Structure formats: C-alpha cells, structure tokens
Amino acid sequence: MRLDDLLEDRPPEGEVPLKIAMRAGAPRLGPKAEAMKCWLQRIIADDRWLRERGAGVTRTPVFSVLTLPDDLGGLAKGYEGAERFRKHQGLGASPIADVAMLADEVGVVVARMPLRGDEQAPDGCSAVDSITGAPYVLINSDKPRVRRRFTITHEIGHLALGHLLGGQVLVDETVGGKSALERQANTFAAGVLMPREGVRGLAARRGAPWREARPAGLDSMARRLLRRQRTGGGL
C-alpha cells in the first residue's frame, strides 16, 4: 500500500485523536512517520470496535504500568524497570523466544507495517488509547529481525515506564534517540533482552570475565547493538 493511500485511509481525527508525545519544539512528523501514526489510529479504531462487541474467545490481559520509587530517575529507572518486569512476568534469566508473543501475554497489541528498511524510515511507535486505556505498538516490518525485536521491547519500555498518557502516541523515528526517556527505554530493552543473571551465567559457561553493567553501560550496549544491526550484525 502506498503512503498516500495510508494517509487517506485514516479514521476521522476526532474518532481516535493521538497527541504526539516527547516532541516539544521538534519539527512535524515526516511522511513515513505520519503514515505510521495514521495506521495506528486505524488499528485502535478497529480494536475498539472489537472490544465493544466482545469479539474473540480470549480475554485480553490488562497491561499495568510499573510502580517504581519516586526518587528513581535517569537510566536507573529503565534498568530497575527491566528487572521488575522480568520478575513480574516470571521470565527468570532465560532468553525470550518471541517478544511479540510476550507483548500479547502482557496485554500490549503489536502490529506491523512495511515502510522499507532505510534509515529514514521510522522503527516503530507506541500509543495508549484514551478511551480503553489499551496499549499499542506498531513496528516497521521492513527493518532487520533483530532490530524489530529490540524495537518491540523498547516500545514496551515506554509503556511500562509510564512515558505515555492516554491519547498520546510516541513515534520513534529511530530507537537510538538521545533524549532521557529514549535512553530509559533503551536501557529497559537491553535489561529485558539481556538480563543480568542470564549474561552472568553465559559468561561463566564460556569462561569469560564478568563485569557488572551499570545502567549507563546498558544504554551504551544498546546503542552499539543498534549500530551493528545497521551493518548486518545481530543481538
């Protein structure tokens, strides 16, 4: 589907209003990011219709924002959030086989749309419906697989850490952004995908030296991984 078609197929703005979050003073969205926002508005509108009619045979889990200490800020919030998220979901120290399935299990609706894989195309976006409170993640399906995996977890981080209010959408034109909240979401994603105990166990099995990672180290690691993915590397 062409971008122009996506923009024309959006629901009326008053039906699913989404205010852009975390872009104070920033330029307006580019055409691909705007198309992603429009597609997410359509998904929310359709999902509302299904929820109102009780469609489906399974009950959708209720997603909960993490409760973290008020004095916890900066990258430490993302790091602590990742540990609490894994503990709450009973993930232990094991790798996550399918982050999209995990998102579904915790009550986050994940969808995909093709927007090409070039650097100008956004990685993904997340939003919270102002009426139902349901959280949504939409990712660019043309990005490399490991990058999509990180993006989903990054967007769950925005939701779990309370970065979004109802009726807000956050479009990540790159998950390597340098703002404080973007770095928190990066640290959350790195902590969820690479849990401390899991990495420590892997290092022990391979006889490799172990050094405790600080939150800033997780953020730096996430950035390095994203750069590797652009050049064909992986997680």
Backbone as CSV, one residue per row, in Angstrom:
resi,resn,N_x,N_y,N_z,CA_x,CA_y,CA_z,C_x,C_y,C_z
1,MET,0.838,-1.191,0.000,0.000,0.000,0.000,0.883,1.255,0.000
2,ARG,0.521,2.247,-0.816,1.307,3.470,-0.903,1.064,4.348,0.322
3,LEU,2.041,5.225,0.628,1.889,6.119,1.774,0.670,7.006,1.612
4,ASP,0.431,7.484,0.394,-0.739,8.346,0.162,-2.032,7.617,0.491
5,ASP,-2.073,6.316,0.184,-3.275,5.536,0.490,-3.465,5.408,2.001
6,LEU,-2.361,5.211,2.720,-2.452,5.108,4.173,-2.964,6.411,4.777
7,LEU,-2.468,7.523,4.270,-2.874,8.813,4.807,-4.335,9.106,4.507
8,GLU,-4.816,8.635,3.367,-6.215,8.865,3.010,-7.155,7.945,3.773
9,ASP,-6.640,6.787,4.262,-7.492,5.792,4.903,-7.577,5.979,6.420
10,ARG,-7.048,7.080,6.918,-7.071,7.285,8.362,-8.510,7.504,8.852
11,PRO,-8.807,7.105,10.113,-10.126,7.409,10.665,-10.219,8.904,10.931
12,PRO,-11.423,9.451,11.089,-11.548,10.874,11.397,-10.717,11.217,12.638
13,GLU,-10.016,12.354,12.599,-9.108,12.713,13.693,-9.832,12.750,15.031
14,GLY,-11.105,13.144,15.021,-11.864,13.206,16.264,-12.218,11.842,16.817
15,GLU,-12.142,10.794,15.980,-12.502,9.444,16.435,-11.398,8.851,17.299
16,VAL,-10.172,8.967,16.840,-9.028,8.469,17.610,-7.962,9.562,17.633
17,PRO,-8.176,10.614,18.441,-7.151,11.666,18.498,-5.911,11.163,19.216
18,LEU,-4.760,11.385,18.615,-3.497,10.988,19.229,-2.560,12.190,19.225
19,LYS,-2.185,12.622,20.406,-1.266,13.746,20.533,0.165,13.217,20.527
20,ILE,1.015,13.840,19.717,2.405,13.413,19.635,3.111,13.716,20.952
21,ALA,3.728,12.704,21.536,4.437,12.865,22.801,5.931,13.044,22.559
22,MET,6.586,13.728,23.501,8.044,13.857,23.529,8.611,14.513,22.272
23,ARG,7.890,15.485,21.710,8.424,16.187,20.538,8.278,17.696,20.688
24,ALA,8.374,18.192,21.909,8.242,19.632,22.129,9.309,20.388,21.344
25,GLY,8.864,21.299,20.511,9.800,22.102,19.742,10.412,21.394,18.547
26,ALA,10.039,20.121,18.341,10.606,19.360,17.222,9.783,19.599,15.966
27,PRO,10.375,19.388,14.785,9.618,19.550,13.546,8.504,18.518,13.445
28,ARG,7.568,18.789,12.560,6.453,17.860,12.383,6.950,16.531,11.856
29,LEU,6.093,15.513,11.983,6.467,14.176,11.544,6.724,14.147,10.047
30,GLY,7.686,13.314,9.634,7.904,13.078,8.221,6.772,12.230,7.655
31,PRO,6.707,12.082,6.323,5.587,11.360,5.719,5.467,9.906,6.172
32,LYS,6.588,9.212,6.361,6.520,7.817,6.789,6.083,7.708,8.252
33,ALA,6.591,8.608,9.073,6.175,8.609,10.475,4.703,8.983,10.595
34,GLU,4.254,9.929,9.775,2.836,10.306,9.786,1.963,9.146,9.329
35,ALA,2.438,8.398,8.314,1.692,7.227,7.853,1.605,6.175,8.954
36,MET,2.680,6.015,9.717,2.663,5.059,10.823,1.646,5.476,11.881
37,LYS,1.597,6.761,12.201,0.609,7.267,13.156,-0.806,7.014,12.651
38,CYS,-1.044,7.280,11.368,-2.374,7.068,10.793,-2.787,5.601,10.854
39,TRP,-1.838,4.709,10.537,-2.132,3.278,10.565,-2.459,2.837,11.983
40,LEU,-1.752,3.393,12.962,-2.018,3.043,14.349,-3.390,3.553,14.776
41,GLN,-3.794,4.716,14.296,-5.137,5.213,14.594,-6.196,4.257,14.040
42,ARG,-5.969,3.726,12.860,-6.906,2.764,12.266,-6.958,1.496,13.104
43,ILE,-5.797,1.012,13.565,-5.752,-0.201,14.392,-6.521,0.010,15.690
44,ILE,-6.331,1.174,16.324,-7.024,1.461,17.578,-8.528,1.523,17.352
45,ALA,-8.945,2.172,16.268,-10.374,2.264,15.967,-10.987,0.877,15.762
46,ASP,-10.300,0.018,15.018,-10.810,-1.335,14.781,-10.829,-2.155,16.070
47,ASP,-9.784,-1.987,16.887,-9.714,-2.751,18.129,-10.793,-2.304,19.109
48,ARG,-11.093,-1.025,19.127,-12.204,-0.532,19.958,-13.505,-1.226,19.561
49,TRP,-13.724,-1.304,18.253,-14.961,-1.935,17.752,-15.047,-3.375,18.237
50,LEU,-13.929,-4.107,18.170,-13.918,-5.498,18.620,-14.145,-5.601,20.124
51,ARG,-13.502,-4.728,20.887,-13.653,-4.769,22.342,-15.084,-4.445,22.763
52,GLU,-15.687,-3.464,22.099,-17.049,-3.071,22.447,-18.047,-4.191,22.210
53,ARG,-17.753,-5.040,21.237,-18.671,-6.125,20.899,-18.254,-7.458,21.509
54,GLY,-17.226,-7.427,22.324,-16.800,-8.656,22.988,-16.321,-9.713,22.028
55,ALA,-15.780,-9.296,20.888,-15.329,-10.271,19.891,-14.126,-11.035,20.417
56,GLY,-13.977,-12.255,19.944,-12.848,-13.087,20.348,-13.235,-14.009,21.492
57,VAL,-12.491,-15.067,21.657,-12.827,-16.058,22.680,-11.922,-15.951,23.899
58,THR,-10.877,-15.131,23.816,-9.968,-14.990,24.943,-10.064,-13.591,25.524
59,ARG,-9.845,-13.494,26.798,-9.873,-12.200,27.474,-8.505,-11.541,27.363
60,THR,-8.480,-10.274,26.941,-7.220,-9.560,26.791,-6.662,-9.202,28.164
61,PRO,-5.402,-9.557,28.453,-4.818,-9.187,29.744,-4.783,-7.670,29.904
62,VAL,-4.827,-7.206,31.135,-4.757,-5.773,31.416,-3.296,-5.394,31.654
63,PHE,-2.797,-4.498,30.827,-1.406,-4.069,30.950,-1.277,-3.086,32.105
64,SER,-0.231,-3.226,32.900,-0.016,-2.354,34.053,1.307,-1.615,33.923
65,VAL,1.261,-0.319,34.185,2.494,0.467,34.251,3.237,0.070,35.521
66,LEU,4.549,-0.037,35.441,5.349,-0.437,36.588,5.294,0.617,37.687
67,THR,5.256,0.159,38.933,5.347,1.056,40.081,6.797,1.078,40.550
68,LEU,7.439,2.221,40.386,8.852,2.366,40.719,9.024,3.488,41.741
69,PRO,10.083,3.450,42.522,10.312,4.504,43.517,10.324,5.892,42.884
70,ASP,9.727,6.858,43.590,9.637,8.219,43.059,11.007,8.855,42.854
71,ASP,11.969,8.463,43.692,13.286,9.080,43.588,14.193,8.390,42.573
72,LEU,13.640,7.408,41.868,14.429,6.686,40.875,14.278,7.370,39.519
73,GLY,15.358,7.815,38.972,15.286,8.512,37.691,16.444,8.129,36.791
74,GLY,16.540,8.809,35.657,17.622,8.549,34.729,17.623,7.123,34.221
75,LEU,18.795,6.641,33.866,18.910,5.298,33.307,18.603,4.222,34.334
76,ALA,18.782,4.543,35.626,18.489,3.565,36.673,17.027,3.148,36.644
77,LYS,16.144,4.053,36.224,14.724,3.722,36.150,14.473,2.650,35.087
78,GLY,15.131,2.771,33.941,14.986,1.757,32.900,15.553,0.423,33.337
79,TYR,16.695,0.460,34.010,17.362,-0.758,34.482,16.501,-1.477,35.519
80,GLU,16.024,-0.712,36.522,15.174,-1.308,37.562,13.848,-1.773,36.979
81,GLY,13.311,-0.993,36.039,12.056,-1.385,35.392,12.173,-2.709,34.672
82,ALA,13.312,-2.929,33.988,13.524,-4.187,33.270,13.551,-5.362,34.243
83,GLU,14.257,-5.199,35.364,14.345,-6.290,36.330,12.980,-6.602,36.931
84,ARG,12.208,-5.570,37.267,10.878,-5.794,37.851,9.922,-6.394,36.828
85,PHE,10.050,-5.965,35.585,9.193,-6.506,34.530,9.452,-7.997,34.357
86,ARG,10.709,-8.394,34.266,11.046,-9.809,34.108,10.573,-10.619,35.313
87,LYS,10.761,-10.070,36.513,10.349,-10.794,37.714,8.838,-10.948,37.757
88,HIS,8.116,-9.865,37.438,6.652,-9.897,37.466,6.095,-10.893,36.450
89,GLN,6.765,-11.035,35.318,6.295,-11.941,34.276,6.859,-13.350,34.447
90,GLY,7.652,-13.554,35.481,8.202,-14.885,35.731,9.153,-15.357,34.646
91,LEU,9.946,-14.447,34.105,10.831,-14.783,32.994,12.155,-15.379,33.436
92,GLY,12.487,-15.241,34.714,13.751,-15.776,35.185,14.921,-15.143,34.455
93,ALA,15.935,-15.949,34.170,17.122,-15.450,33.467,17.203,-15.987,32.053
94,SER,16.138,-16.611,31.587,16.161,-17.248,30.265,15.948,-16.233,29.148
95,PRO,16.450,-16.507,27.954,16.174,-15.637,26.797,14.685,-15.651,26.461
96,ILE,14.228,-14.602,25.806,12.831,-14.505,25.369,12.758,-14.966,23.924
97,ALA,12.035,-16.027,23.690,11.978,-16.595,22.340,11.229,-15.688,21.375
98,ASP,10.135,-15.079,21.820,9.288,-14.294,20.926,8.757,-13.091,21.693
99,VAL,9.322,-11.907,21.451,8.916,-10.728,22.211,7.507,-10.268,21.823
100,ALA,7.078,-10.531,20.577,5.717,-10.169,20.181,4.704,-11.010,20.948
101,MET,5.009,-12.275,21.148,4.124,-13.133,21.930,4.102,-12.688,23.389
102,LEU,5.270,-12.300,23.913,5.327,-11.789,25.277,4.461,-10.540,25.409
103,ALA,4.545,-9.644,24.429,3.737,-8.427,24.458,2.253,-8.777,24.515
104,ASP,1.847,-9.749,23.717,0.450,-10.180,23.714,0.049,-10.720,25.084
105,GLU,0.952,-11.454,25.718,0.653,-12.047,27.015,0.501,-11.002,28.118
106,VAL,1.172,-9.856,27.969,1.071,-8.821,28.999,0.023,-7.765,28.649
107,GLY,-0.657,-7.926,27.513,-1.758,-7.034,27.169,-1.431,-5.919,26.214
108,VAL,-0.297,-6.011,25.512,0.076,-4.995,24.520,-0.244,-5.526,23.125
109,VAL,-1.007,-4.770,22.345,-1.327,-5.146,20.968,-0.163,-4.740,20.074
110,VAL,0.429,-5.700,19.372,1.557,-5.428,18.483,1.125,-5.658,17.035
111,ALA,1.398,-4.686,16.190,1.087,-4.806,14.764,2.311,-4.399,13.956
112,ARG,2.279,-4.726,12.663,3.410,-4.448,11.781,2.938,-3.784,10.503
113,MET,3.798,-2.954,9.937,3.511,-2.374,8.633,4.833,-2.185,7.897
114,PRO,4.836,-2.403,6.566,6.071,-2.236,5.790,6.307,-0.768,5.443
115,LEU,7.485,-0.266,5.803,7.841,1.114,5.486,9.256,1.207,4.945
116,ARG,9.746,0.093,4.394,11.116,-0.005,3.904,12.077,0.026,5.084
117,GLY,13.275,-0.451,4.854,14.234,-0.586,5.936,15.326,0.450,5.948
118,ASP,15.182,1.535,5.174,16.236,2.534,5.157,16.238,3.335,6.461
119,GLU,17.313,4.065,6.681,17.487,4.787,7.940,16.474,5.913,8.110
120,GLN,15.874,6.393,7.016,14.895,7.462,7.118,13.528,6.950,7.567
121,ALA,13.327,5.639,7.479,12.036,5.065,7.872,12.006,4.869,9.373
122,PRO,10.890,5.195,10.041,10.811,5.027,11.489,10.889,3.563,11.899
123,ASP,11.382,3.336,13.112,11.471,1.978,13.639,10.123,1.487,14.152
124,GLY,9.400,2.354,14.840,8.140,1.927,15.427,7.491,3.053,16.202
125,CYS,6.343,2.759,16.779,5.653,3.737,17.609,4.808,3.007,18.642
126,SER,4.419,3.728,19.672,3.563,3.162,20.713,2.533,4.206,21.101
127,ALA,1.394,3.731,21.610,0.311,4.638,21.975,-0.565,3.995,23.029
128,VAL,-1.317,4.847,23.728,-2.295,4.392,24.712,-3.642,5.001,24.326
129,ASP,-4.660,4.163,24.180,-5.989,4.642,23.803,-6.596,5.422,24.969
130,SER,-7.098,6.612,24.681,-7.656,7.468,25.725,-8.965,6.924,26.286
131,ILE,-9.648,6.058,25.545,-10.944,5.534,25.999,-10.793,4.207,26.733
132,THR,-10.106,3.257,26.132,-9.992,1.923,26.731,-8.764,1.770,27.620
133,GLY,-7.782,2.653,27.435,-6.528,2.512,28.172,-5.621,1.428,27.621
134,ALA,-6.020,0.809,26.507,-5.232,-0.276,25.921,-3.955,0.274,25.293
135,PRO,-2.829,-0.445,25.448,-1.566,-0.014,24.859,-1.324,-0.700,23.513
136,TYR,-0.658,0.007,22.612,-0.403,-0.498,21.269,1.038,-0.232,20.866
137,VAL,1.574,-1.148,20.072,2.897,-0.982,19.474,2.773,-1.311,17.992
138,LEU,3.340,-0.458,17.165,3.375,-0.692,15.719,4.823,-0.578,15.279
139,ILE,5.321,-1.597,14.565,6.721,-1.592,14.149,6.834,-1.647,12.634
140,ASN,7.977,-1.197,12.156,8.299,-1.242,10.731,8.781,-2.661,10.406
141,SER,7.980,-3.412,9.668,8.303,-4.815,9.390,9.435,-4.979,8.387
142,ASP,9.890,-3.884,7.775,10.986,-3.974,6.813,12.360,-3.808,7.466
143,LYS,12.393,-3.538,8.750,13.676,-3.455,9.448,14.198,-4.874,9.700
144,PRO,15.506,-5.047,9.937,16.047,-6.378,10.221,15.372,-7.011,11.440
145,ARG,15.336,-8.342,11.456,14.606,-9.060,12.504,15.071,-8.679,13.904
146,VAL,16.389,-8.654,14.137,16.861,-8.357,15.488,16.543,-6.914,15.873
147,ARG,16.491,-6.039,14.907,16.119,-4.644,15.209,14.637,-4.564,15.561
148,ARG,13.789,-5.322,14.861,12.364,-5.352,15.198,12.169,-5.877,16.612
149,ARG,12.942,-6.893,16.966,12.868,-7.478,18.306,13.212,-6.431,19.375
150,PHE,14.276,-5.684,19.126,14.662,-4.643,20.076,13.614,-3.531,20.111
151,THR,13.086,-3.158,18.944,12.110,-2.066,18.889,10.859,-2.405,19.687
152,ILE,10.340,-3.625,19.546,9.151,-4.010,20.313,9.416,-3.864,21.806
153,THR,10.573,-4.354,22.256,10.896,-4.276,23.679,11.104,-2.830,24.111
154,HIS,11.718,-2.032,23.253,11.906,-0.605,23.513,10.549,0.088,23.688
155,GLU,9.605,-0.205,22.812,8.277,0.417,22.898,7.524,-0.059,24.144
156,ILE,7.664,-1.346,24.497,7.074,-1.832,25.749,7.675,-1.052,26.918
157,GLY,8.966,-0.720,26.811,9.609,0.078,27.848,8.937,1.432,28.022
158,HIS,8.664,2.122,26.915,7.958,3.409,27.012,6.630,3.241,27.754
159,LEU,5.911,2.165,27.435,4.606,1.925,28.053,4.745,1.541,29.522
160,ALA,5.649,0.614,29.808,5.798,0.104,31.171,6.362,1.157,32.116
161,LEU,7.181,2.070,31.603,7.789,3.100,32.439,6.908,4.343,32.575
162,GLY,5.727,4.309,31.959,4.784,5.407,32.114,5.118,6.651,31.321
163,HIS,5.795,6.496,30.190,6.159,7.649,29.369,4.976,8.215,28.596
164,LEU,3.901,7.446,28.473,2.756,7.865,27.661,1.489,7.939,28.497
165,LEU,0.692,8.976,28.256,-0.621,9.100,28.850,-1.668,8.663,27.830
166,GLY,-2.887,8.482,28.277,-3.959,8.116,27.355,-4.136,9.173,26.275
167,GLY,-4.259,8.725,25.036,-4.423,9.656,23.924,-3.120,10.187,23.371
168,GLN,-1.986,9.606,23.790,-0.692,10.035,23.275,-0.074,8.931,22.422
169,VAL,0.702,9.342,21.434,1.457,8.418,20.601,2.908,8.883,20.571
170,LEU,3.812,7.946,20.613,5.241,8.247,20.544,5.791,7.546,19.313
171,VAL,6.247,8.332,18.350,6.807,7.776,17.117,8.322,7.800,17.212
172,ASP,8.923,6.619,17.221,10.378,6.508,17.290,10.932,6.436,15.880
173,GLU,11.340,7.594,15.372,11.935,7.604,14.037,13.297,6.935,14.049
174,THR,13.854,6.763,15.244,14.981,5.868,15.475,14.990,5.541,16.953
175,VAL,15.162,4.247,17.310,15.196,3.892,18.723,16.548,4.203,19.333
176,GLY,17.428,4.851,18.562,18.714,5.271,19.100,18.717,6.722,19.536
177,GLY,17.530,7.302,19.806,17.437,8.696,20.211,18.190,8.985,21.491
178,LYS,18.577,10.255,21.687,19.436,10.617,22.809,18.689,11.274,23.959
179,SER,17.368,11.462,23.868,16.645,12.087,24.974,16.657,11.172,26.184
180,ALA,16.400,11.745,27.357,16.452,10.970,28.594,15.470,9.806,28.577
181,LEU,14.250,10.038,28.082,13.245,8.969,28.076,13.562,7.909,27.027
182,GLU,14.154,8.318,25.899,14.569,7.330,24.901,15.676,6.441,25.456
183,ARG,16.592,7.029,26.192,17.674,6.240,26.779,17.137,5.324,27.878
184,GLN,16.130,5.775,28.610,15.488,4.900,29.595,14.878,3.683,28.910
185,ALA,14.178,3.926,27.797,13.551,2.813,27.071,14.608,1.877,26.495
186,ASN,15.748,2.428,26.053,16.845,1.588,25.570,17.388,0.707,26.688
187,THR,17.588,1.297,27.867,18.109,0.546,28.999,17.130,-0.539,29.415
188,PHE,15.837,-0.214,29.398,14.806,-1.207,29.701,14.897,-2.371,28.713
189,ALA,14.962,-2.064,27.420,15.004,-3.117,26.398,16.245,-3.984,26.558
190,ALA,17.402,-3.345,26.795,18.636,-4.114,26.971,18.539,-5.003,28.201
191,GLY,17.956,-4.469,29.290,17.825,-5.256,30.511,16.862,-6.410,30.376
192,VAL,15.799,-6.231,29.599,14.832,-7.311,29.388,15.417,-8.387,28.473
193,LEU,16.079,-7.971,27.410,16.613,-8.932,26.440,17.906,-9.589,26.908
194,MET,18.648,-8.867,27.739,19.933,-9.385,28.227,19.975,-9.282,29.749
195,PRO,19.175,-10.098,30.459,19.106,-9.988,31.918,20.450,-10.269,32.574
196,ARG,20.682,-9.575,33.675,21.966,-9.669,34.357,22.355,-11.112,34.674
197,GLU,21.425,-11.862,35.286,21.755,-13.234,35.678,22.006,-14.117,34.459
198,GLY,21.268,-13.887,33.396,21.466,-14.674,32.187,22.825,-14.431,31.560
199,VAL,23.212,-13.157,31.483,24.510,-12.814,30.904,25.635,-13.332,31.793
200,ARG,25.446,-13.222,33.124,26.461,-13.724,34.046,26.643,-15.234,33.876
201,GLY,25.518,-15.964,33.744,25.600,-17.411,33.557,26.270,-17.785,32.250
202,LEU,25.952,-17.037,31.194,26.572,-17.299,29.894,28.079,-17.054,29.968
203,ALA,28.474,-15.971,30.647,29.900,-15.676,30.782,30.612,-16.795,31.547
204,ALA,29.955,-17.306,32.599,30.565,-18.377,33.393,30.734,-19.643,32.566
205,ARG,29.706,-19.971,31.759,29.773,-21.188,30.939,30.877,-21.086,29.890
206,ARG,31.139,-19.891,29.424,32.167,-19.704,28.392,33.524,-19.343,28.983
207,GLY,33.600,-19.248,30.316,34.860,-18.900,30.947,35.297,-17.483,30.668
208,ALA,34.332,-16.636,30.387,34.659,-15.245,30.065,34.622,-14.407,31.338
209,PRO,35.390,-13.332,31.411,35.361,-12.462,32.594,34.009,-11.773,32.701
210,TRP,33.550,-11.566,33.941,32.257,-10.925,34.171,32.461,-9.580,34.867
211,ARG,31.818,-8.563,34.348,31.846,-7.257,34.992,30.430,-6.730,35.049
212,GLU,30.008,-6.326,36.233,28.650,-5.826,36.431,28.409,-4.602,35.551
213,ALA,27.279,-4.617,34.807,26.955,-3.481,33.932,26.150,-2.444,34.695
214,ARG,26.585,-1.208,34.619,25.801,-0.114,35.178,24.716,0.267,34.175
215,PRO,23.666,1.005,34.636,22.626,1.424,33.692,23.181,2.131,32.462
216,ALA,24.186,3.006,32.674,24.770,3.713,31.529,25.430,2.736,30.572
217,GLY,25.981,1.644,31.136,26.592,0.626,30.291,25.574,-0.091,29.441
218,LEU,24.384,-0.338,30.001,23.324,-0.978,29.224,22.875,-0.082,28.081
219,ASP,22.766,1.221,28.352,22.374,2.153,27.297,23.415,2.164,26.190
220,SER,24.698,2.199,26.571,25.772,2.178,25.571,25.762,0.879,24.787
221,MET,25.500,-0.238,25.495,25.432,-1.530,24.823,24.294,-1.549,23.808
222,ALA,23.154,-0.985,24.198,22.019,-0.942,23.278,22.367,-0.147,22.030
223,ARG,23.060,0.967,22.209,23.446,1.786,21.059,24.409,1.035,20.135
224,ARG,25.364,0.308,20.741,26.310,-0.454,19.921,25.593,-1.541,19.136
225,LEU,24.637,-2.199,19.782,23.885,-3.250,19.097,23.087,-2.687,17.932
226,LEU,22.492,-1.511,18.133,21.728,-0.896,17.053,22.635,-0.543,15.879
227,ARG,23.841,-0.063,16.188,24.781,0.245,15.095,25.189,-1.021,14.365
228,ARG,25.406,-2.120,15.101,25.775,-3.389,14.460,24.652,-3.884,13.556
229,GLN,23.407,-3.689,13.996,22.283,-4.172,13.197,22.205,-3.440,11.862
230,ARG,22.629,-2.181,11.839,22.608,-1.435,10.582,23.605,-1.978,9.585
231,THR,24.632,-2.652,10.119,25.683,-3.166,9.232,25.653,-4.689,9.119
232,GLY,24.528,-5.280,9.540,24.367,-6.719,9.350,24.671,-7.547,10.557
233,GLY,25.031,-6.923,11.714,25.274,-7.657,12.933,23.979,-8.045,13.604
234,GLY,24.058,-8.624,14.781,22.841,-9.038,15.469,23.008,-9.004,16.959
235,LEU,21.965,-9.427,17.635,21.973,-9.476,19.097,22.741,-10.690,19.575
